[in-house]
Amino acid sequence: MEIKQAVVTGPNLVELQTLSLNEEVGPDEVFIETEYTFISAGTELANYTAKDAGVFKPGNWNSYPWKSGYANVGIVRKVGKNVTKAKAGQRVYTFGKHASAIMVNQQELIIEVPESIHPAIAVSSRMAGVAATSIILSEIPHNAWVAVFGLGMVGNLAAQMFRNLGCQVIGVEPNEHRRRLAEQCGLPITIGGTDEEVREQIKSITGGKLAHITIDAVGHSSVVMQALKSTANFGQIVLLGSPRVPVEGNLTELLSAMHVRWITMRGGLEWCLPVYSELPSIVSLHSKQQLVFDWIRQGKLELEKQISHTIKPSQIKEAYDGLLHEPETFTGVVLDWTQM
């Protein structure tokens, strides 16, 4: 069958192409008709703009031409004979591409969307899944102070999650619009300023303690150094964003501070988690997404205010460029495939 699919063909080039998809399901496959997909402003823009050099390496996961997207909600139309994780007629959430229809193996993440959650909100929760890695990795002391550096969608949601766990959260963001949006999402303390001004504000707010946990939700090495200066002795730094831009500096400054002040730094790439786990003690991508859906149903995660645009898939070029050049206007973009 013919489908429509978004393809990044080169730096700052994206098309909605007509491609072929074999809709005959294998034993472990699930055929899904897409309703909504969501654009990741981090990973997708890094590949769209060639900030990630892997786009030029043939055979790499993101090499051009790259079929973009990893947040998909749709209706199951067919299932293979061995499939136990989905059934025909279900609305499911997967890490599927920006395409009008997709084929997913049940070894990949497939989870039913609760009826009480609108599918556009469900697909937007992809960024909450990314953010949740920060709470999974952290050893959270009682009444902890947490500073989240970067209040884009991932940082905003990470801050909401630490708040849900009883932490006192400080959002750090130079952009005033993002600070105001975070406050609308229930974060009472947001600050900005120079590195030194931010450190002094955090020191004042915490009564001189600094933050027990700091989160780099930007993915920039200079932000990690800024977070380091605001991390308390025996504290933790979580690298939630993926560092992509080369930054020159004195590595000893980082390592010395970690050594002398007993600071722990943790990488936070979610793909290190197993997709499924039968053991409740082991967090998986599946159990993480269940937690996200539970919090949405309980009104503990504010996503809707962060969705600025719901647009047709044919407008994906406009969406990418808007997220890139107009971040105050384009805060979160859903592609509505029901308009195809």
N, C-alpha and C positions, 0 to 999 in steps of 0.2 A: 504494500500500500504506500501511497505518497503521504509524507508528513512535512510539516514546516518545522525548521530547527534553526536556532541561532548559531552562527559560526563566526568566530573571530579569525579573519584571514590574514591579518598583519597588524602592525602598530597603529592603533586608533582607527581600525577598520573592522566593522562587524556587519553581517548580512543575515537576513532571514531567508534561508535557502529551502528549496523544495528537494527533499531527499527520499530515499526508499527505505522502508522498514518491513521486514518479514514478520507478519503478525501471527505466524504459526508458532505456538509456544512449545518449548522443550519441556522435559519432565519437571524441572525445577524453576521454570520461568513464569513470570506474571506480566501480562500485557495490560498497560494502564493508559487510559485516555486522560490527558492532562487538563486540569481546570485552571490551576494557578502555579506560577513559579516566582521565586524571589531572587533579586540580584544582590550578590555579596559585594559590597563596595570595597572590600579589602582585596581578596583573592582575584576576583574578576577584573577589577581595574588594574591590578598589578600585571596581569597577563595582557589585558587590552592595550596598555600603554608600553608594554615590553619592559617594565621595571624589573620583572623576573626574567633573567637572561635565559632561563630554560625554554622559553618560547622559540628560540633559534636553534635548539638542539633536536635534530630529527629523532623521533621515537620517544621523546620525553612525554610525560603525562599531559603537559600543557603546550606542546609544540604546535606551531601554526601549520595548517589551519586547525584551530581548537574549537571543539564543540563545548560551549560554555554552560555554566549553571550547575548547581548542586543542591537545589531546594525545589521539590516538586510535590504538589498535592493533586491527586486525580482519582478517577473511578476505575476500579478493576473490571476489565471486560472479559479476560480469559485467564485461566490458570492451568499449569501443567499437572499431570497426574500425581506427582509426588509432593505438590505444594501443600503445606500446612499453615503457612504464615499469613495467608490471605485467601479470600474467596470472592467470586464474582459479585459485583454490585457494591462492594465495600469502597468507602472513601479512605485512601491511604496516603501517608506521608513517606516519601523516600528521598534519597539524595540524587534524584534524577535530573537530567539536563533540561535546558530551555527548549522544549520540543512539544509539538501538539500530541504526540503519543510516544511512549517509551516501553522498553522491555527490561524487566528487572529480575535478576536471579534471587531466589529467596535466601541465599547466603548473605546477600546485601541487606541493608536495613529496610524493613517494611513494617510500618506500624499504623494501626487504624486510627483515624482522626475522630475524637469524641464528637458526638452529634451536637453538643452544646458550644463547640468552637467553630466559628465561621472559617471556611477553608482558606480565605485570604489571610486571616490571622494565623492559622495553623502553619501555612507555608512561611510566613514571616518569622515564625518561631525558630527558624533555622539559625538565626543569629543568637538566639538564646541558648541553643545547643552548643554553639561555639563558646559563648561566655561561661557556660556552666563548668567547663574544664577548670576554671580558676578556683571554684569552691571545692571541687573534687580533690585538687592537688594540695590545697592549703591545710595546714594544721592550725585550726582556729581556736585561740585561747578565749576564755570567758571575757565578755564585754570588750572584744578586740576593736581597736581602731584600724580601719582599712582605708587606704588612699588609692583610688583608681585614676590612673593617668590616661586621659583620652576619653571623651564622652560622646564618641560616635555611637552607633547602635550597639556594638558589642560591649563597649565600656559602660554605656548606660545600663544595659541589662545585667552585666556583671555586678555593678553597684547595687542594683535592685535585689539581686540574689544574696549578696552579703548582708544587706539590710534585712531580708527575710530570715536570715540565720541569727539575727540578734546583734549584728555588728554595728558599730558607729562608723558611718561611711562618709568619706570626703571625696567629692568628685573634683578632679583637677583638669582644667580645660581652658586654653587661651581664647577660644571662640565664645563670645558672650551668648550667641544664639543657642549653641549647644548647652551651655550652662542653664539657660532659662528653660529649655526643653527638658533637661534632666530634673529640674525642680518641679515642672509640671507632672513628671512621672513619679514624684514622691520622694526625691532626694533633697533633704533640707539644707545640706551644706555643699556648696560648689565654690571653687576659687580659681583664680587665674593670676598671671603675673610672670615676672622673671623667675629663673631657677631659685635665686636667693629669696625672693619675695614669697614664693610658694613654700619653701622650706620653713621660713619664719612664720607663715600663717599656720601651717600644719603643727609646728611646735607650739604656737599659742593656743590653737584649738584643742590640742591633746594635753595641755597642761605640762608641756615640756617633754612628753614621752616620745613624740614622733609616732609613726604608724607601725603597728605590729606586722601588718601585711601591706605591701605595695604591689599594684598590678600595672604592668605595661600593656595597655589595650591599644597601643598605636602601632607597635611593630617597628620601632626605631631605636637604634643603639644609644642615641643621645638622650632619649627619654628614659632608658634604663639607668643611665648615669644620674639623671635628675631624680628618679625614684630612689636610687641608692642613698642619696643624701637625706632623704626624708624617711628612711627606714630605721626603726629603733634597733638597738643592740639585741641580738638573738632573734631578730625579725626575719621575714621572708619576702623575697621578690619573685613574682610569677610573671613569666614572659608569655602573655596571652596572645599578643600579636606576633606575626612572623617577621623578624628583621630581614629587610631586603636591600636597604640602601647602605653602601659602604660609608663608614664614618671613621676618620682618623682620630686617634687619641692615645692616652697613656694607659695601657692595659693594667699596669701595676697599680694605678690608682683604684681601679675596680677590685682587683684581687686582694690588695692590701686591706681595704676597708672590710671586705668580706671575711678575711682572715682575723683581723684584730677585733672586729665587732661580732663575730660568730653569726654572720648573716648567711642564710641559705637562699640560693637561686634555683628556681625550678622552671623547666621548659613546659609549655602548656599546649602542645599540638594535640588536638583531640583524636587524630587518626591512630594514636598509639593504643587507644582503648579497643577491646574486642567488640565486635558487632553485637553479639549475644553472649549471655552467661547464665547458666543454671544456678550459680551460687549467688545468693543475695549479698554476700560480702564483697563480691567483685563488681565494680561499676562497669557497665557496658554502654555503647552508643544507644542501645535500645532502652535501658533503664534510665539513662540520662534524659532521653526525650520524653519518657513517661513522666518524670519529675517536672519537666517544662510544661507539659500539658496539664498536669495537676495544678501547678501554680497559676496557670492561665485561668482554669476553671474556678479557682478560689479567689480570683481577683488580685493575685499577688504579683503579677507581672504586667506592666503597662506596655503594650506593643502598639496599639492603635494610634496613639498620638505621634508615633515615630514613622508611620507610613504616610508619606507626603503625596505619593502618586500611585494610582492604579491605572495602567495604560495597556494599549494593545501591543502584542508582540512585535508588530511591524514598526513600533516606535523605540525599539531597543537601542538604536544608535543615539537617539535623543536622550534616553535614560542614562546610558553610559557617560555621555558628555556632560549631562546635567550633574550627575554624581561627582564627576571629576572637577568641573569648573564652577558649579553653583551649589556647594554643600549646604548652604543655609536654606535653599529652596528645595533641593532634592535630598531628603534625609533617609528615605527608605522607599524602594520601588517594587511594586508587585506587577507582574505581567499576567493579564487576564486572557487565558486561552479560550475561554468560552465565547469570546468575541470573534474567533476565527470563522 
